[in-house]
Amino acid sequence: MEEETHDTGDTNAVKRSKGIYLLPNLFTTAGLFAGFYAIVAAMGGRFEPAAIAVFIAMIMDGLDGRVARLTNTQSDFGKEYDSLADMVSFGLAPALVVYVWSLSTLGKIGWLAAFVYAAAAALRLARFNTRIGSVDKRYFQGLASPAAAGLVAGLVWMCDDYGLNGKELAIAAFIATVAAGILMVSNIHYLSFKDLDLKNKVPFIAIVLVMVVFVVISLSPPQILFMVFLIYAFSGPASALYRLYKKRQAHDIPPPDMS
C-alpha cells in the first residue's frame, strides 16, 4: 500500500495518508472478474464463454503491470493483489473449467488432476514472487501460469468449437491438465519476452507484422490460440533437450592431436 508523507513544517507533526493507485488495479480487478466469470460460466455448461473469459483475464494481466510501469504507479499492494487475482484467473478458473467440461467423468482421478494443476499454479506464483529481482528477466523458470491457463482453456475452447464432447476426451484433458501443472513447477526455462521495448520507436514493418498476427488469429481464434500456447509449452522442453544434446556433443569431441 502506498503511503504519502506531507511536511507541515513541524518535524514532530507528520500527516500520513494511505491509498492505492486506481488505474493499474482496475485492470487487475477486471482480470479477477473475468476469471470468476469463467468459473460461473463453466458451472452453467457454457464452456466457450468460460474459455474466452480466461483469455480476457490474460489480456488484463498483461496490461496492469505495463500500465503501472508506464504511469509509475507500481506498489507492493498492486503486486500482492495481482498475484491473488492470477491465482483465481490462471489457477482455479482453468482447473474448474476443464474439470466441469471433461475431468468430472474420471471421478476421483479427475478432480485430483484438476487439483494438481491448481496447486502447481499456486506454487509457481509463490516461487515467482520470492525470486523477483534475483533471476534473469529474459526467462521464466517453469511455464508461466497465464500460458498454462491458455493451454488448458484453449483446449476446451477448440474442442467446444468443433462440437466435441469433453466427456469423450477425458484422457486427453487429463494429460493436458497434469502436463501443464508439471511444467509450471519445473525448472525448464521459457522466454519471457520482457525485454521487448514498447516505449521506443519501432520499424514500420513491426506494425505490419502486428496487424498480420491479429488477422491470422481472427481467422480461427480457438484453433490458433491453442496451437500458439501448445507450441510455447513445448518450446521449453525442446530447448532444454537441445542444450543437453549440444552439451553432450561438446564432451564427446576428442581433444586435438598435439603430436
MARKE-46676 format. One record per residue (C-alpha): residue in one letter; x, y, z. Coordinates in steps of 0.05 Angstrom, whole numbers, plus 5000, padded with zeros to 4 digits. Layout:
<rs>
AXYZ/...
</rs>
This chain:
<rs>
M500050005000/E502650684982/E504051195036/E504951935026/T508152395077/H506453135079/D511353615113/T507454135154/G513654495178/D513554165246/T518253565248/N514153275305/A507653305268/V507452855207/K501052745170/R500352085133/S495051895084/K494351195056/G491450994990/I492250554929/Y493350714856/L486750634819/L488750544746/P493049914747/N488649594799/L482549694754/F485749244703/T487448734758/T480248744781/A477848654710/G482248044704/L479747764770/F472547874747/A473947504682/G476946914720/F470946884767/Y466146934708/A469746354674/I468145914735/V460846134736/A460046024661/A463145324665/M458445134722/G452745334675/G455444904619/R457545504576/F464645294561/E466145754502/P464946404542/A468546074601/A474745954559/I474346644527/A473946954597/V480646634615/F483846944554/I480847624572/A483847554642/M490547414607/I490048074569/M488248454633/D494148134669/G498848364614/L496149074617/D496049204692/G503549124701/R505349524639/V500550084657/A503550114727/R510550164699/L508750674645/T504951124695/N509950994752/T504450734797/Q507650084820/S506449884892/D507149284939/F499549274945/G498849224870/K503848644866/E500248254921/Y493348394891/D495748184822/S498447534850/L491847364884/A487947534821/D492647094780/M491346514826/V483846564812/S484346714738/F490046234719/G489845734775/L482745594799/A478845814737/P482345364685/A482444774734/L474944824747/V473144964675/V476844344649/Y474143934708/V466844104693/W467944034618/S471443354620/L475243114681/S469043014724/T467742364685/L474142064714/G471642104785/K477042194838/I482642174787/G479442754751/W478843224809/L485843034833/A488543234764/A484843904770/F487743994840/V494843834815/Y494044394765/A491244894816/A496644724868/A502144784815/A499545474796/A499845694869/L506945414877/R509045734811/L506546424833/A509646364902/R516446174872/F516046744822/N514447254876/T520147044921/R525247064865/I523547744835/G530048134823/S534547524830/V533347174764/D534447344691/K528347724668/R529147464598/Y526746774620/F521346464664/Q523245874708/G517645394692/L511645524647/A508246174667/S501346084697/P497846514643/A500946074588/A498845434625/A491845724631/G491945884556/L493745164541/V488144864583/A482845384566/G484945364493/L483844614491/V476844694520/W475145264472/M477844904410/C474244254425/D467744614441/D468344994376/Y468844334338/G462844074376/L466843534411/N464243264477/G469043364534/K466742724567/E469642324508/L476342694513/A477542584587/I484242244577/A486842794532/A484343324581/F487642944638/I494342924603/A494043664583/T492043884653/V497343484690/A502743654640/A501144394646/G501744334722/I508343964719/L511244464670/M509345044716/V513444774774/S519144514732/N525944844726/I525344894650/H526745594623/Y521845954577/L522746604540/S519147154578/F519247684522/K520048204577/D525948514541/L521348774487/D521549544489/L514549824476/K516250544494/N521150704439/K520250754364/V519950124322/P520750004247/F514550064204/I514749324189/A513449174262/I506649494258/V505149094195/L507148444230/V502548614289/M496848724240/V498348054206/V498247704274/F491347984291/V488747774222/V491447064229/I488446984299/S481747264276/L481246714223/S480146184276/P481546424347/P480445764384/Q485045364340/I490445884330/L490846084404/F491145354426/M496645204377/V500545824399/F500445614472/L501744884455/I507945074415/Y510245534471/A509244984523/F513444504481/S518745024467/G521544984537/P522844234539/A525244244466/S530344794482/A532644424545/L533643774505/Y537344154451/R542044474502/L543243794534/Y544743494466/K549744044450/K553043974518/R553943224510/Q556343314439/A561643804463/H564043304515/D564642764463/I569343164419/P576342874427/P582043344445/P586343584386/D592343154368/M598543544391/S603643044362/
</rs>
